[in-house]
Amino acid sequence: MKLNGLEKEISDRLSSKDWSSKICDAVYKKRRWNLIQLGFATFLTAFFSSAFVWMLFFEQEGGGIARNELQSWVQEQISGTTAEAESNAKHAFFTEEQTARNMPASLDVDALIEASLDRR
């Protein structure tokens, strides 16, 4: 009798619209949630894969250009600074040479006055 009672209860539940709709709703929600999770995982995988490939491609292409531009800019700065330093050194040396030629050997007052008059 217990077996018949169990079968009868299973049969009643399966034929019950309320119980059947609850089970269908639960199954539908579970499948929908699994589908949403699968879609989200697929989206994230595709996004990060494409972002990784994108970054690798542009890091090699764009990074090389940026490095070359930076290297040429640094070389220009070094050569410009070197040329400026050479120019300043030559100017300082020339100024010292001119000053030495125009200045009298002794620093007495008469010689200074004569040198000053000669410059005017």
Wavefront OBJ file of the C-alpha trace (Angstrom):
o trace
v 0.000 0.000 0.000
v 2.812 2.293 0.700
v 4.027 1.835 -2.838
v 0.603 2.656 -4.194
v 0.380 5.647 -1.866
v 3.780 6.903 -3.043
v 2.863 6.413 -6.681
v -0.456 8.149 -6.089
v 1.282 11.131 -4.447
v 3.810 11.365 -7.308
v 0.972 11.149 -9.806
v -1.012 13.810 -7.955
v 1.971 16.141 -7.808
v 2.800 15.675 -11.466
v -0.754 16.386 -12.458
v -1.035 19.340 -10.092
v -0.750 22.593 -12.058
v 0.568 24.585 -9.099
v 3.389 22.170 -8.316
v 4.169 21.692 -11.998
v 4.407 25.449 -12.633
v 6.717 25.887 -9.602
v 9.051 23.187 -10.913
v 8.948 24.647 -14.418
v 9.730 28.119 -13.083
v 12.639 26.804 -11.025
v 14.048 24.893 -13.994
v 13.574 27.927 -16.268
v 15.319 30.256 -13.769
v 18.177 27.792 -13.327
v 18.662 27.450 -17.088
v 18.372 31.197 -17.591
v 20.953 31.866 -14.854
v 23.308 29.292 -16.383
v 22.864 30.927 -19.795
v 23.571 34.382 -18.339
v 26.711 33.056 -16.613
v 27.887 31.433 -19.830
v 27.282 34.634 -21.797
v 29.076 36.746 -19.203
v 32.057 34.365 -19.085
v 32.208 34.332 -22.893
v 32.055 38.127 -23.038
v 34.811 38.555 -20.451
v 37.011 35.978 -22.147
v 36.554 37.614 -25.545
v 37.085 41.110 -24.123
v 40.295 40.293 -22.277
v 41.653 38.198 -25.130
v 41.070 40.956 -27.661
v 42.440 43.585 -25.260
v 45.558 41.493 -24.710
v 46.121 41.019 -28.442
v 45.412 44.719 -29.057
v 47.916 45.795 -26.404
v 50.578 43.417 -27.712
v 50.159 44.684 -31.255
v 50.222 48.363 -30.387
v 52.914 47.973 -27.756
v 55.249 46.596 -30.412
v 54.230 49.032 -33.143
v 53.538 52.215 -31.182
v 56.111 51.587 -28.495
v 58.892 51.282 -31.064
v 57.927 54.583 -32.645
v 57.723 56.306 -29.275
v 61.085 54.871 -28.236
v 62.703 55.995 -31.518
v 61.251 59.490 -31.149
v 62.430 59.673 -27.553
v 65.880 58.432 -28.507
v 66.216 60.978 -31.319
v 64.968 63.772 -29.025
v 67.549 62.811 -26.379
v 70.285 62.744 -29.019
v 69.228 66.195 -30.248
v 69.288 67.516 -26.685
v 72.748 66.063 -26.078
v 74.183 67.423 -29.318
v 72.555 70.829 -28.720
v 73.898 70.974 -25.187
v 77.341 69.910 -26.393
v 77.363 72.581 -29.121
v 76.211 75.217 -26.631
v 78.882 74.211 -24.131
v 81.569 74.360 -26.833
v 80.336 77.774 -27.940
v 80.344 79.072 -24.366
v 83.826 77.691 -23.772
v 85.155 79.289 -26.973
v 83.493 82.581 -26.086
v 84.921 82.506 -22.570
v 88.381 81.635 -23.906
v 88.153 84.389 -26.551
v 86.993 86.907 -23.936
v 89.865 85.997 -21.641
v 92.304 86.266 -24.535
v 90.962 89.687 -25.530
v 91.065 90.865 -21.939
v 94.641 89.659 -21.574
v 95.698 91.511 -24.738
v 94.016 94.760 -23.734
v 95.053 94.688 -20.091
v 98.456 96.049 -19.223
v 100.920 93.694 -17.595
v 101.264 95.807 -14.487
v 98.324 97.234 -12.634
v 99.643 100.648 -11.736
v 97.336 103.652 -11.955
v 99.059 105.289 -14.916
v 98.861 102.131 -17.026
v 95.182 101.688 -16.166
v 94.437 105.274 -17.195
v 96.342 104.800 -20.463
v 94.495 101.577 -21.227
v 91.205 103.265 -20.501
v 92.041 106.139 -22.834
v 93.166 103.729 -25.559
v 89.831 101.873 -25.392
v 87.869 105.102 -25.842
l 1 2 3 4 5 6 7 8 9 10 11 12 13 14 15 16 17 18 19 20 21 22 23 24 25 26 27 28 29 30 31 32 33 34 35 36 37 38 39 40 41 42 43 44 45 46 47 48 49 50 51 52 53 54 55 56 57 58 59 60 61 62 63 64 65 66 67 68 69 70 71 72 73 74 75 76 77 78 79 80 81 82 83 84 85 86 87 88 89 90 91 92 93 94 95 96 97 98 99 100 101 102 103 104 105 106 107 108 109 110 111 112 113 114 115 116 117 118 119 120
